[in-house]
Amino acid sequence: MRLEKCWFCSSTIYPGHGIQFVRNDAKIFRFCRSKCHKNFKMKRNPRKVKWTKAYRRVHGKDMTQDSTFEFERKRNRPERYDRNLAENVLKVIPKIDKIRVSREERHHKNRMKGKKEKLLKEAVKELEQGISLVKAPSVLQQDPSLTLPKIKVKVSQQQSEENHAMEE
């Protein structure tokens, strides 16, 4: 079973799925869905479309330089079967996955490093702009003119019965 990659968004295309486009110079383009195919026909650059893997790589959202990705790269040349090699590979796969997860977490942590300070600055700026709207509860108790007046409305028994009947 051969799994292909979408030319536009780099997602996996399973057998029997997707669209294949062959250009006049015999170059083959494979697309996972019509969305990718239409964007290709509109001559859009995948590096400028935000939902593609190419955009994420170019803008530092995904890890690009990681040696663990070399294990997944496509190999067109068939390898001679070696029982010992296959056994060693199966033993090492969990270790590689563990390394990849830790590197991805580290990458995400580094990307989000400045986010907390940025959010804090935005919050301080918003507070400074709207400080007049914020009043301390002790001030409200001392000066009742700052609060909305409480209005008492008398409702007769007959009106409340009519409202109750209308609700049903």
DSSP file (Angstrom, degrees, kcal/mol; ACC not computed):
  #  RESIDUE AA STRUCTURE BP1 BP2  ACC     N-H-->O    O-->H-N    N-H-->O    O-->H-N    TCO  KAPPA ALPHA  PHI   PSI    X-CA   Y-CA   Z-CA
    1    1 A M              0   0    0      0, 0.0     2,-0.5     0, 0.0    13,-0.0   0.000 360.0 360.0 360.0 120.8    0.0    0.0    0.0
    2    2 A R        -     0   0    0      0, 0.0     2,-0.5     0, 0.0     0, 0.0  -0.860 360.0-156.9-102.8 124.7    1.6    3.3   -1.1
    3    3 A L        -     0   0    0     -2,-0.5     2,-0.2    11,-0.1    11,-0.2  -0.880  13.9-161.3-100.1 125.1    0.7    6.5    0.7
    4    4 A E  E     -A   13   0A   0      9,-2.0     9,-3.2    -2,-0.5     2,-0.4  -0.550  13.6-122.7-100.6 167.3    1.2    9.6   -1.3
    5    5 A K  E     -A   12   0A   0      7,-0.2    25,-0.3    -2,-0.2     7,-0.2  -0.910  27.6-111.8-110.7 139.9    1.6   13.2   -0.2
    6    6 A C     >  -     0   0    0      5,-2.7     4,-1.2    -2,-0.4    25,-0.2  -0.484  19.5-140.6 -66.9 134.7   -0.7   16.0   -1.4
    7    7 A W  T  4 S+     0   0    0     23,-3.5    -1,-0.1    -2,-0.2    24,-0.1   0.855  96.8  37.7 -66.8 -33.7    1.3   18.4   -3.7
    8    8 A F  T  4 S+     0   0    0     22,-0.4    46,-0.3     1,-0.1    -1,-0.1   0.947 133.1  15.3 -86.4 -52.8   -0.5   21.5   -2.2
    9    9 A C  T  4 S-     0   0    0     43,-0.1    44,-1.0    44,-0.1    -2,-0.1   0.503  89.6-128.0-107.8  -4.2   -1.0   20.8    1.5
   10   10 A S     <  +     0   0    0     -4,-1.2     2,-0.1     1,-0.2    -3,-0.1   0.653  58.0 142.6  68.0  18.4    1.4   17.9    2.2
   11   11 A S        -     0   0    0      1,-0.1    -5,-2.7    -6,-0.1     2,-0.2  -0.462  58.9 -88.8 -84.7 165.5   -1.3   15.7    3.8
   12   12 A T  E     -A    5   0A   0     -7,-0.2     2,-0.6    -2,-0.1    -7,-0.2  -0.510  33.0-154.4 -78.4 137.3   -1.4   12.0    3.3
   13   13 A I  E     -A    4   0A   0     -9,-3.2    -9,-2.0    -2,-0.2     3,-0.1  -0.957  11.6-151.1-112.1 119.0   -3.4   10.6    0.4
   14   14 A Y    >   -     0   0    0     -2,-0.6     3,-1.9   -11,-0.2   -11,-0.1  -0.509  36.8 -78.1 -86.3 156.9   -4.6    7.0    0.9
   15   15 A P  T 3  S+     0   0    0      0, 0.0    -1,-0.1     0, 0.0     3,-0.1  -0.255 118.7  21.4 -57.1 135.7   -5.1    4.6   -2.0
   16   16 A G  T 3  S+     0   0    0      1,-0.3     2,-0.3    -3,-0.1    -2,-0.0   0.466 107.9  98.7  87.1   2.0   -8.4    5.3   -3.8
   17   17 A H    <   +     0   0    0     -3,-1.9    -1,-0.3     2,-0.0    16,-0.1  -0.783  61.0  21.7-118.1 162.0   -8.6    8.8   -2.6
   18   18 A G  S    S-     0   0    0     14,-0.4     2,-0.4    -2,-0.3    14,-0.2  -0.102  77.0 -76.0  84.1-176.8   -7.8   12.2   -4.0
   19   19 A I  E     -B   31   0B   0     12,-2.4    12,-3.1    14,-0.1     2,-0.5  -0.946  30.1-151.3-127.1 142.7   -7.3   13.7   -7.5
   20   20 A Q  E     -B   30   0B   0     -2,-0.4     2,-0.5    10,-0.2    10,-0.2  -0.970   9.0-168.7-119.6 131.2   -4.4   13.3   -9.9
   21   21 A F  E     -B   29   0B   0      8,-3.4     8,-3.2    -2,-0.5     2,-0.5  -0.978   3.8-162.4-121.2 127.4   -3.5   16.0  -12.4
   22   22 A V  E     -B   28   0B   0     -2,-0.5     6,-0.2     6,-0.2     2,-0.1  -0.946  12.3-148.4-113.2 121.0   -0.9   15.3  -15.2
   23   23 A R    >   -     0   0    0      4,-2.5     3,-2.0    -2,-0.5     4,-0.0  -0.314  32.3 -98.6 -81.2 167.7    0.5   18.4  -16.9
   24   24 A N  T 3  S+     0   0    0      1,-0.3    -1,-0.1     2,-0.1    -2,-0.0   0.770 123.9  58.1 -59.6 -27.5    1.6   18.5  -20.6
   25   25 A D  T 3  S-     0   0    0      2,-0.1    -1,-0.3     1,-0.0     3,-0.1   0.233 121.8-107.7 -88.8  16.3    5.2   17.9  -19.6
   26   26 A A    <   +     0   0    0     -3,-2.0     2,-0.4     1,-0.3    -2,-0.1   0.642  69.4 148.5  69.9  18.9    4.2   14.7  -17.8
   27   27 A K        -     0   0    0      1,-0.0    -4,-2.5     2,-0.0     2,-0.5  -0.716  39.7-140.3 -82.4 133.0    4.6   16.1  -14.3
   28   28 A I  E     -B   22   0B   0     -2,-0.4     2,-0.5    -6,-0.2    -6,-0.2  -0.817  16.6-170.4-101.0 129.8    2.2   14.4  -11.9
   29   29 A F  E     -B   21   0B   0     -8,-3.2    -8,-3.4    -2,-0.5     2,-0.4  -0.975   6.0-161.8-116.1 129.0    0.4   16.4   -9.2
   30   30 A R  E     -B   20   0B   0     -2,-0.5   -23,-3.5   -25,-0.3   -22,-0.4  -0.924   4.9-167.7-112.7 137.0   -1.6   14.6   -6.6
   31   31 A F  E     -B   19   0B   0    -12,-3.1   -12,-2.4    -2,-0.4     3,-0.1  -0.960  20.8-147.0-126.2 142.2   -4.2   16.3   -4.4
   32   32 A C  S    S-     0   0    0     -2,-0.4   -14,-0.4   -14,-0.2     2,-0.3   0.807  81.3  -3.6 -77.4 -29.6   -5.9   15.0   -1.3
   33   33 A R  S  > S-     0   0    0    -16,-0.1     4,-1.7   -15,-0.1     3,-0.5  -0.943  78.5 -93.9-155.6 171.5   -9.2   16.8   -1.9
   34   34 A S  H  > S+     0   0    0     -2,-0.3     4,-3.0     1,-0.2     5,-0.2   0.792 116.5  66.8 -66.1 -27.6  -10.9   19.2   -4.3
   35   35 A K  H  > S+     0   0    0      1,-0.2     4,-2.0     2,-0.2    -1,-0.2   0.930 105.7  41.9 -57.3 -46.5  -10.0   22.2   -2.0
   36   36 A C  H  > S+     0   0    0     -3,-0.5     4,-2.1     2,-0.2    -1,-0.2   0.896 114.2  52.1 -68.0 -40.2   -6.3   21.6   -2.8
   37   37 A H  H  X S+     0   0    0     -4,-1.7     4,-2.3     1,-0.2    -2,-0.2   0.918 110.3  47.9 -63.0 -44.2   -7.0   21.0   -6.5
   38   38 A K  H  X S+     0   0    0     -4,-3.0     4,-1.8     1,-0.2    -1,-0.2   0.896 110.6  51.2 -65.2 -40.5   -9.0   24.2   -6.8
   39   39 A N  H  <>S+     0   0    0     -4,-2.0     5,-2.3    -5,-0.2    -1,-0.2   0.876 110.2  50.5 -64.6 -36.0   -6.3   26.3   -5.1
   40   40 A F  H ><5S+     0   0    0     -4,-2.1     3,-1.7     1,-0.2    -2,-0.2   0.918 109.5  50.0 -64.9 -44.0   -3.7   24.8   -7.4
   41   41 A K  H 3<5S+     0   0    0     -4,-2.3    -2,-0.2     1,-0.3    -1,-0.2   0.802 105.8  56.4 -66.2 -28.2   -5.8   25.7  -10.5
   42   42 A M  T 3<5S-     0   0    0     -4,-1.8    -1,-0.3    -5,-0.2    -2,-0.2   0.408 115.6-121.0 -81.2   3.8   -6.2   29.2   -9.1
   43   43 A K  T < 5 +     0   0    0     -3,-1.7     2,-0.2     1,-0.2    -3,-0.2   0.844  52.7 166.1  59.8  38.9   -2.3   29.3   -9.1
   44   44 A R      < -     0   0    0     -5,-2.3    -1,-0.2     1,-0.0    -2,-0.0  -0.590  38.6-121.7 -83.0 147.3   -2.1   30.0   -5.4
   45   45 A N    >>  -     0   0    0     -2,-0.2     3,-2.1     1,-0.1     4,-0.6  -0.790  11.0-146.7 -89.3 121.9    1.2   29.5   -3.6
   46   46 A P  T 34 S+     0   0    0      0, 0.0     9,-0.6     0, 0.0     3,-0.5   0.760  97.8  63.8 -61.0 -23.1    1.0   27.0   -0.8
   47   47 A R  T 34 S+     0   0    0      1,-0.2    12,-0.0     7,-0.2    11,-0.0   0.643 106.0  44.5 -74.7 -12.2    3.6   28.9    1.2
   48   48 A K  T <4 S+     0   0    0     -3,-2.1     2,-0.6     3,-0.0    -1,-0.2   0.455  91.8  89.8-108.7  -4.0    1.1   31.9    1.4
   49   49 A V  S >< S-     0   0    0     -4,-0.6     3,-1.7    -3,-0.5     6,-0.4  -0.862  72.8-144.0 -97.5 120.2   -2.0   29.9    2.2
   50   50 A K  T 3  S+     0   0    0     -2,-0.6    -1,-0.1     1,-0.3     6,-0.1   0.705  90.1  56.5 -63.5 -26.0   -2.2   29.7    6.0
   51   51 A W  T 3  S+     0   0    0      4,-0.1    -1,-0.3     5,-0.0     2,-0.2   0.462  87.8  96.4 -88.7   1.4   -3.6   26.1    6.4
   52   52 A T  S <> S-     0   0    0     -3,-1.7     4,-1.7    -6,-0.3   -43,-0.1  -0.516  78.1-125.8 -90.4 158.8   -0.9   24.3    4.5
   53   53 A K  H  > S+     0   0    0    -44,-1.0     4,-2.5     1,-0.2     5,-0.2   0.842 110.4  60.3 -67.6 -33.2    2.2   22.6    5.9
   54   54 A A  H  > S+     0   0    0    -46,-0.3     4,-2.5     1,-0.2    -1,-0.2   0.915 105.2  47.8 -62.0 -42.8    4.4   24.7    3.6
   55   55 A Y  H  > S+     0   0    0     -9,-0.6     4,-2.3    -6,-0.4     6,-0.3   0.931 111.5  50.5 -61.9 -45.5    3.1   27.9    5.3
   56   56 A R  H  <>S+     0   0    0     -4,-1.7     5,-2.7     1,-0.2     6,-1.4   0.885 112.6  46.5 -62.9 -38.9    3.6   26.5    8.7
   57   57 A R  H ><5S+     0   0    0     -4,-2.5     3,-1.3     4,-0.2    -1,-0.2   0.937 113.0  48.1 -67.3 -46.6    7.2   25.5    7.9
   58   58 A V  H 3<5S+     0   0    0     -4,-2.5    -2,-0.2     1,-0.3    -1,-0.2   0.859 114.1  46.7 -63.8 -36.3    8.1   28.8    6.3
   59   59 A H  T 3<5S-     0   0    0     -4,-2.3    -1,-0.3    -5,-0.2    -2,-0.2   0.246 116.2-109.0 -95.2  13.0    6.7   30.9    9.2
   60   60 A G  T < 5S+     0   0    0     -3,-1.3    -3,-0.2     2,-0.1    -4,-0.1   0.704  84.0 121.3  74.3  20.1    8.3   28.8   12.0
   61   61 A K  S   <S+     0   0    0     -5,-2.7     2,-0.3    -6,-0.3    -4,-0.2   0.833  72.7  40.3 -83.5 -33.9    5.1   27.2   13.2
   62   62 A D  S    S-     0   0    0     -6,-1.4     2,-0.4    -9,-0.2    -2,-0.1  -0.787  94.0-102.1-111.8 156.5    6.3   23.6   12.6
   63   63 A M        +     0   0    0     -2,-0.3     3,-0.2     1,-0.2    -6,-0.1  -0.633  40.6 169.8 -75.2 130.7    9.7   22.1   13.2
   64   64 A T        +     0   0    0     -2,-0.4     2,-1.2     1,-0.2    -1,-0.2   0.780  64.1  56.1-109.1 -42.9   11.6   21.8   10.0
   65   65 A Q  S    S+     0   0    0      3,-0.0     2,-0.4     4,-0.0    -1,-0.2  -0.720  70.3 129.3 -97.3  89.1   15.1   20.8   10.9
   66   66 A D    >   -     0   0    0     -2,-1.2     3,-1.6    -3,-0.2     4,-0.4  -0.972  51.2-146.9-142.5 124.8   14.7   17.7   13.0
   67   67 A S  G >  S+     0   0    0     -2,-0.4     3,-1.1     1,-0.3     4,-0.3   0.719  94.9  70.1 -66.1 -20.1   16.7   14.5   12.4
   68   68 A T  G >  S+     0   0    0      1,-0.2     3,-0.9     2,-0.2     4,-0.3   0.756  88.4  64.8 -69.8 -20.8   13.8   12.3   13.5
   69   69 A F  G X  S+     0   0    0     -3,-1.6     3,-1.1     1,-0.2     4,-0.5   0.720  85.6  73.1 -71.9 -19.4   11.9   13.3   10.4
   70   70 A E  G X  S+     0   0    0     -3,-1.1     3,-0.6    -4,-0.4    -1,-0.2   0.764  86.5  63.7 -66.4 -23.6   14.5   11.5    8.3
   71   71 A F  G <  S+     0   0    0     -3,-0.9    -1,-0.3    -4,-0.3    -2,-0.2   0.775 104.6  46.5 -70.0 -24.3   13.1    8.2    9.4
   72   72 A E  G <  S+     0   0    0     -3,-1.1    -1,-0.2    -4,-0.3    -2,-0.2   0.507  83.6 123.3 -94.7  -4.7    9.8    9.0    7.7
   73   73 A R  S <  S-     0   0    0     -3,-0.6     2,-0.2    -4,-0.5    -3,-0.0  -0.178  72.2 -96.4 -63.8 153.0   11.2   10.2    4.4
   74   74 A K        -     0   0    0      1,-0.0     2,-0.5     2,-0.0    -1,-0.1  -0.466  35.6-163.4 -72.5 131.4   10.0    8.5    1.2
   75   75 A R        +     0   0    0     -2,-0.2     4,-0.1     1,-0.1    -1,-0.0  -0.958  14.2 178.9-119.0 114.7   12.3    5.8   -0.1
   76   76 A N        +     0   0    0     -2,-0.5    -1,-0.1     2,-0.1    -2,-0.0   0.711  63.8  83.9 -84.8 -21.0   11.8    4.7   -3.7
   77   77 A R  S    S-     0   0    0      1,-0.0     2,-0.1     0, 0.0    -2,-0.0  -0.721  85.0-124.4 -86.0 123.9   14.6    2.2   -3.6
   78   78 A P        -     0   0    0      0, 0.0     2,-0.3     0, 0.0    -2,-0.1  -0.439  22.6-135.4 -68.9 139.4   13.5   -1.2   -2.2
   79   79 A E        -     0   0    0     -2,-0.1     2,-0.3    -4,-0.1     3,-0.0  -0.714  19.6-111.4 -94.3 143.9   15.6   -2.4    0.8
   80   80 A R        -     0   0    0     -2,-0.3     2,-0.2     1,-0.1    -1,-0.0  -0.586  41.3-108.4 -73.3 133.6   16.8   -5.9    1.0
   81   81 A Y        +     0   0    0     -2,-0.3     2,-0.4     4,-0.0    -1,-0.1  -0.452  40.2 177.9 -69.7 128.7   15.1   -7.7    3.9
   82   82 A D     >  -     0   0    0     -2,-0.2     4,-2.6     1,-0.1     5,-0.2  -0.980  22.0-152.1-133.0 119.4   17.3   -8.3    6.9
   83   83 A R  H  > S+     0   0    0     -2,-0.4     4,-2.3     1,-0.2     5,-0.2   0.898  96.4  48.3 -60.5 -43.8   15.7   -9.9   10.0
   84   84 A N  H  > S+     0   0    0      2,-0.2     4,-2.5     1,-0.2    -1,-0.2   0.916 112.3  48.9 -63.9 -43.1   18.2   -8.3   12.5
   85   85 A L  H  > S+     0   0    0      1,-0.2     4,-2.5     2,-0.2    -2,-0.2   0.927 111.5  49.2 -62.5 -44.8   17.8   -4.9   11.0
   86   86 A A  H  X S+     0   0    0     -4,-2.6     4,-2.2     1,-0.2    -1,-0.2   0.901 111.6  49.9 -61.7 -40.9   14.0   -5.1   11.0
   87   87 A E  H  X S+     0   0    0     -4,-2.3     4,-1.6    -5,-0.2    -1,-0.2   0.920 111.6  47.8 -63.9 -44.6   14.1   -6.3   14.7
   88   88 A N  H  X S+     0   0    0     -4,-2.5     4,-1.9     1,-0.2    -2,-0.2   0.894 110.4  52.3 -63.8 -40.1   16.3   -3.4   15.6
   89   89 A V  H  X S+     0   0    0     -4,-2.5     4,-1.7     1,-0.2    -2,-0.2   0.925 108.4  50.2 -62.5 -44.6   14.2   -0.9   13.8
   90   90 A L  H  < S+     0   0    0     -4,-2.2    -1,-0.2     1,-0.2    -2,-0.2   0.830 111.0  50.2 -64.2 -31.4   11.0   -2.1   15.6
   91   91 A K  H  < S+     0   0    0     -4,-1.6     4,-0.5     1,-0.2    -1,-0.2   0.861 113.0  45.9 -71.3 -35.2   12.9   -1.8   19.0
   92   92 A V  H  X S+     0   0    0     -4,-1.9     4,-2.4     1,-0.2     3,-0.3   0.728  90.4  82.7 -83.2 -22.9   14.0    1.8   18.2
   93   93 A I  H  X S+     0   0    0     -4,-1.7     4,-2.4     1,-0.2     5,-0.2   0.884  91.1  48.9 -54.2 -46.6   10.7    3.2   16.9
   94   94 A P  H  > S+     0   0    0      0, 0.0     4,-2.2     0, 0.0    -1,-0.2   0.896 111.5  50.8 -60.9 -37.1    9.2    3.9   20.4
   95   95 A K  H  > S+     0   0    0     -4,-0.5     4,-2.3    -3,-0.3    -2,-0.2   0.907 110.2  49.0 -65.3 -41.6   12.4    5.7   21.4
   96   96 A I  H  X S+     0   0    0     -4,-2.4     4,-2.7     2,-0.2    -1,-0.2   0.910 110.7  50.6 -64.0 -42.5   12.3    7.8   18.3
   97   97 A D  H  X S+     0   0    0     -4,-2.4     4,-2.5    -5,-0.2    -2,-0.2   0.902 109.8  50.7 -61.6 -40.7    8.7    8.7   18.9
   98   98 A K  H  X S+     0   0    0     -4,-2.2     4,-2.2     2,-0.2    -2,-0.2   0.919 111.5  47.6 -63.1 -44.1    9.6    9.7   22.5
   99   99 A I  H  X S+     0   0    0     -4,-2.3     4,-2.3     1,-0.2    -2,-0.2   0.918 111.7  50.7 -62.6 -44.1   12.4   11.9   21.2
  100  100 A R  H  X S+     0   0    0     -4,-2.7     4,-2.5     1,-0.2    -2,-0.2   0.913 109.9  49.5 -62.4 -43.2   10.2   13.5   18.6
  101  101 A V  H  X S+     0   0    0     -4,-2.5     4,-2.4     1,-0.2    -1,-0.2   0.922 111.4  48.7 -62.6 -44.2    7.4   14.3   21.2
  102  102 A S  H  X S+     0   0    0     -4,-2.2     4,-2.1     1,-0.2    -1,-0.2   0.892 112.3  48.8 -65.0 -38.0    9.9   15.9   23.6
  103  103 A R  H  X S+     0   0    0     -4,-2.3     4,-2.6     2,-0.2    -1,-0.2   0.894 110.6  50.6 -67.4 -39.2   11.4   18.0   20.8
  104  104 A E  H  X S+     0   0    0     -4,-2.5     4,-2.6     2,-0.2    -2,-0.2   0.905 110.5  49.4 -64.9 -40.6    8.0   19.1   19.6
  105  105 A E  H  X S+     0   0    0     -4,-2.4     4,-2.5     2,-0.2    -2,-0.2   0.916 112.1  48.2 -63.1 -42.7    7.1   20.2   23.2
  106  106 A R  H  X S+     0   0    0     -4,-2.1     4,-2.3     2,-0.2    -2,-0.2   0.905 111.5  50.3 -63.3 -42.0   10.3   22.1   23.5
  107  107 A H  H  X S+     0   0    0     -4,-2.6     4,-2.2     2,-0.2    -2,-0.2   0.926 111.9  47.2 -61.5 -45.9    9.7   23.8   20.1
  108  108 A H  H  X S+     0   0    0     -4,-2.6     4,-2.1     1,-0.2    -2,-0.2   0.897 110.9  52.2 -63.6 -40.7    6.1   24.8   21.2
  109  109 A K  H  < S+     0   0    0     -4,-2.5     4,-0.3     1,-0.2    -1,-0.2   0.909 110.5  47.8 -62.1 -43.0    7.4   26.1   24.5
  110  110 A N  H >< S+     0   0    0     -4,-2.3     3,-0.8     1,-0.2     4,-0.3   0.878 111.0  51.3 -66.1 -37.8   10.0   28.2   22.8
  111  111 A R  H 3< S+     0   0    0     -4,-2.2     3,-0.4     1,-0.2    -1,-0.2   0.873 113.4  44.2 -65.7 -36.6    7.4   29.6   20.3
  112  112 A M  T >X S+     0   0    0     -4,-2.1     3,-0.9     1,-0.2     4,-0.7   0.376  84.6 102.5 -90.2   5.0    5.0   30.5   23.1
  113  113 A K  T <4 S+     0   0    0     -3,-0.8     3,-0.5    -4,-0.3     4,-0.4   0.905  86.0  37.7 -57.4 -48.0    7.7   32.1   25.3
  114  114 A G  T 3> S+     0   0    0     -3,-0.4     4,-1.8    -4,-0.3    -1,-0.3   0.496  95.8  86.3 -84.1  -3.3    6.9   35.7   24.5
  115  115 A K  H <> S+     0   0    0     -3,-0.9     4,-2.5     1,-0.2     5,-0.2   0.881  83.9  54.3 -67.8 -38.5    3.2   35.3   24.5
  116  116 A K  H  X S+     0   0    0     -4,-0.7     4,-2.2    -3,-0.5    -1,-0.2   0.922 110.1  46.2 -63.9 -44.7    2.6   35.7   28.2
  117  117 A E  H  > S+     0   0    0     -4,-0.4     4,-2.5     2,-0.2    -1,-0.2   0.893 112.0  52.2 -64.1 -39.5    4.4   39.1   28.3
  118  118 A K  H  X S+     0   0    0     -4,-1.8     4,-2.3     2,-0.2    -2,-0.2   0.929 110.5  47.0 -63.0 -45.7    2.5   40.3   25.2
  119  119 A L  H  X S+     0   0    0     -4,-2.5     4,-2.3     1,-0.2    -1,-0.2   0.891 111.6  52.1 -63.1 -39.1   -0.9   39.3   26.7
  120  120 A L  H  X S+     0   0    0     -4,-2.2     4,-2.3    -5,-0.2    -2,-0.2   0.914 109.4  49.0 -63.5 -43.5    0.1   41.1   30.0
  121  121 A K  H  X S+     0   0    0     -4,-2.5     4,-2.4     1,-0.2    -2,-0.2   0.908 111.5  49.7 -61.9 -42.5    1.1   44.3   28.1
  122  122 A E  H  X S+     0   0    0     -4,-2.3     4,-2.3     1,-0.2    -2,-0.2   0.899 111.1  49.4 -63.8 -40.4   -2.3   44.2   26.2
  123  123 A A  H  X S+     0   0    0     -4,-2.3     4,-2.3     2,-0.2    -2,-0.2   0.906 111.3  48.8 -65.3 -42.1   -4.2   43.8   29.5
  124  124 A V  H  X S+     0   0    0     -4,-2.3     4,-2.4     2,-0.2    -2,-0.2   0.911 111.8  49.6 -63.8 -42.3   -2.3   46.6   31.1
  125  125 A K  H  X S+     0   0    0     -4,-2.4     4,-1.9     1,-0.2    -2,-0.2   0.910 111.7  48.1 -63.3 -42.8   -3.0   48.9   28.1
  126  126 A E  H  X S+     0   0    0     -4,-2.3     4,-1.9     1,-0.2    -1,-0.2   0.885 111.6  50.5 -65.2 -38.8   -6.7   48.0   28.1
  127  127 A L  H  < S+     0   0    0     -4,-2.3     4,-0.2     1,-0.2    -2,-0.2   0.900 109.2  51.1 -65.6 -40.9   -6.9   48.6   31.9
  128  128 A E  H >< S+     0   0    0     -4,-2.4     3,-0.6     1,-0.2    -1,-0.2   0.879 111.4  48.1 -64.4 -37.2   -5.3   52.0   31.5
  129  129 A Q  H 3< S+     0   0    0     -4,-1.9     3,-0.3     1,-0.2    -1,-0.2   0.864 122.4  32.9 -70.8 -35.8   -7.7   53.0   28.8
  130  130 A G  T >X S+     0   0    0     -4,-1.9     3,-1.3     1,-0.2     4,-0.6   0.059  78.2 117.3-111.3  25.7  -10.8   51.9   30.7
  131  131 A I  G X4 S+     0   0    0     -3,-0.6     3,-0.8     1,-0.3    -1,-0.2   0.808  71.2  63.8 -63.8 -28.4   -9.7   52.7   34.3
  132  132 A S  G 34 S+     0   0    0     -3,-0.3    -1,-0.3     1,-0.2    -2,-0.1   0.763  98.8  55.4 -66.9 -23.0  -12.5   55.2   34.6
  133  133 A L  G <4 S+     0   0    0     -3,-1.3     2,-0.6     2,-0.0    -1,-0.2   0.711  94.6  78.8 -80.2 -20.3  -15.0   52.4   34.2
  134  134 A V    <<  +     0   0    0     -3,-0.8     2,-0.4    -4,-0.6    -1,-0.0  -0.790  59.0 176.8 -96.3 124.8  -13.6   50.4   37.0
  135  135 A K        -     0   0    0     -2,-0.6    -3,-0.0    11,-0.0    -2,-0.0  -0.964  30.8-115.0-126.1 144.0  -14.6   51.4   40.5
  136  136 A A     >  -     0   0    0     -2,-0.4     4,-1.6     1,-0.1     3,-0.5  -0.471  23.8-123.1 -74.3 147.6  -13.7   49.8   43.8
  137  137 A P  H  > S+     0   0    0      0, 0.0     4,-1.8     0, 0.0     5,-0.2   0.844 111.4  57.9 -60.3 -33.9  -16.6   48.3   45.8
  138  138 A S  H  > S+     0   0    0      1,-0.2     4,-1.8     2,-0.2     5,-0.1   0.877 104.7  51.0 -65.4 -35.9  -15.7   50.4   48.9
  139  139 A V  H  > S+     0   0    0     -3,-0.5     4,-2.5     1,-0.2    -1,-0.2   0.889 107.7  53.2 -66.1 -39.3  -16.1   53.6   46.8
  140  140 A L  H  < S+     0   0    0     -4,-1.6     7,-0.2     1,-0.2    -1,-0.2   0.865 109.0  49.0 -64.5 -36.2  -19.6   52.4   45.6
  141  141 A Q  H  < S+     0   0    0     -4,-1.8    -1,-0.2     1,-0.2    -2,-0.2   0.875 113.6  46.5 -70.7 -37.0  -20.7   51.9   49.2
  142  142 A Q  H  < S+     0   0    0     -4,-1.8    -2,-0.2     1,-0.3    -1,-0.2   0.887 120.5  36.7 -73.1 -38.9  -19.5   55.3   50.3
  143  143 A D    ><  -     0   0    0     -4,-2.5     3,-1.6    -5,-0.1     4,-0.3  -0.848  64.1-177.5-118.7  95.0  -21.0   57.2   47.3
  144  144 A P  G >  S+     0   0    0      0, 0.0     3,-1.1     0, 0.0    -1,-0.1   0.647  74.6  77.7 -67.9 -13.5  -24.4   55.7   46.4
  145  145 A S  G 3  S+     0   0    0      1,-0.2    -5,-0.1     4,-0.0    -2,-0.0   0.730  85.0  63.8 -68.0 -18.8  -24.8   58.1   43.4
  146  146 A L  G <  S+     0   0    0     -3,-1.6    -1,-0.2    -6,-0.2     2,-0.2   0.724  94.5  72.3 -76.8 -20.3  -22.3   56.0   41.5
  147  147 A T  S <  S-     0   0    0     -3,-1.1     3,-0.1    -4,-0.3    -6,-0.0  -0.519  96.3 -95.8 -92.0 162.3  -24.7   53.0   41.5
  148  148 A L        -     0   0    0     -2,-0.2    -1,-0.1     1,-0.1     2,-0.1  -0.529  47.3-105.4 -73.3 141.1  -27.9   52.7   39.5
  149  149 A P        -     0   0    0      0, 0.0     2,-0.6     0, 0.0    -1,-0.1  -0.402  29.2-123.4 -68.6 144.0  -31.0   53.6   41.4
  150  150 A K        -     0   0    0     -2,-0.1     2,-0.5    -3,-0.1    -3,-0.0  -0.776  25.4-153.4 -89.6 125.7  -33.2   50.8   42.6
  151  151 A I        -     0   0    0     -2,-0.6     2,-0.5     2,-0.0     0, 0.0  -0.858   1.6-152.0-105.3 130.6  -36.7   51.2   41.3
  152  152 A K        -     0   0    0     -2,-0.5     2,-0.5     2,-0.0    -2,-0.0  -0.878  12.1-167.8-101.2 129.6  -39.6   49.7   43.2
  153  153 A V        -     0   0    0     -2,-0.5     2,-0.5     2,-0.0    -2,-0.0  -0.965  14.0-140.1-119.6 130.6  -42.6   48.8   41.1
  154  154 A K        -     0   0    0     -2,-0.5     2,-0.5     0, 0.0    -2,-0.0  -0.773  17.6-168.4 -90.2 128.9  -46.0   47.9   42.6
  155  155 A V        -     0   0    0     -2,-0.5     2,-0.1     4,-0.0    -2,-0.0  -0.973  15.3-135.8-118.0 125.7  -47.7   45.1   40.8
  156  156 A S     >  -     0   0    0     -2,-0.5     4,-1.9     1,-0.1     5,-0.2  -0.384  22.6-114.2 -77.0 160.4  -51.3   44.4   41.6
  157  157 A Q  H  > S+     0   0    0      1,-0.2     4,-1.7     2,-0.2     5,-0.1   0.860 115.4  54.9 -61.2 -37.8  -52.6   40.9   42.2
  158  158 A Q  H  > S+     0   0    0      1,-0.2     4,-1.9     2,-0.2    -1,-0.2   0.906 107.1  48.8 -66.7 -42.4  -54.7   41.1   39.1
  159  159 A Q  H  > S+     0   0    0      1,-0.2     4,-2.3     2,-0.2    -1,-0.2   0.892 109.7  51.9 -65.4 -40.0  -51.8   42.0   36.8
  160  160 A S  H  X S+     0   0    0     -4,-1.9     4,-1.9     1,-0.2    -1,-0.2   0.862 109.0  50.6 -66.3 -33.9  -49.6   39.3   38.1
  161  161 A E  H  X S+     0   0    0     -4,-1.7     4,-2.2     2,-0.2    -1,-0.2   0.885 109.9  50.2 -68.1 -38.9  -52.4   36.7   37.4
  162  162 A E  H  X S+     0   0    0     -4,-1.9     4,-2.1     2,-0.2    -2,-0.2   0.923 110.9  48.9 -65.5 -43.4  -52.8   37.9   33.9
  163  163 A N  H  X S+     0   0    0     -4,-2.3     4,-1.7     1,-0.2    -1,-0.2   0.895 111.2  50.5 -62.2 -40.3  -49.0   37.7   33.2
  164  164 A H  H  X S+     0   0    0     -4,-1.9     4,-1.2     1,-0.2    -1,-0.2   0.889 110.3  49.4 -65.4 -39.7  -49.0   34.2   34.6
  165  165 A A  H  < S+     0   0    0     -4,-2.2    -1,-0.2     1,-0.2    -2,-0.2   0.862 109.1  52.6 -67.2 -36.6  -51.9   33.1   32.4
  166  166 A M  H  < S+     0   0    0     -4,-2.1    -1,-0.2     1,-0.2    -2,-0.2   0.846 104.7  56.1 -68.9 -33.4  -50.2   34.6   29.3
  167  167 A E  H  <        0   0    0     -4,-1.7    -1,-0.2     1,-0.3    -2,-0.2   0.855 360.0 360.0 -67.3 -33.8  -47.0   32.6   30.0
  168  168 A E     <        0   0    0     -4,-1.2    -1,-0.3    -5,-0.1    -2,-0.2   0.476 360.0 360.0 -77.4 360.0  -48.9   29.3   30.0
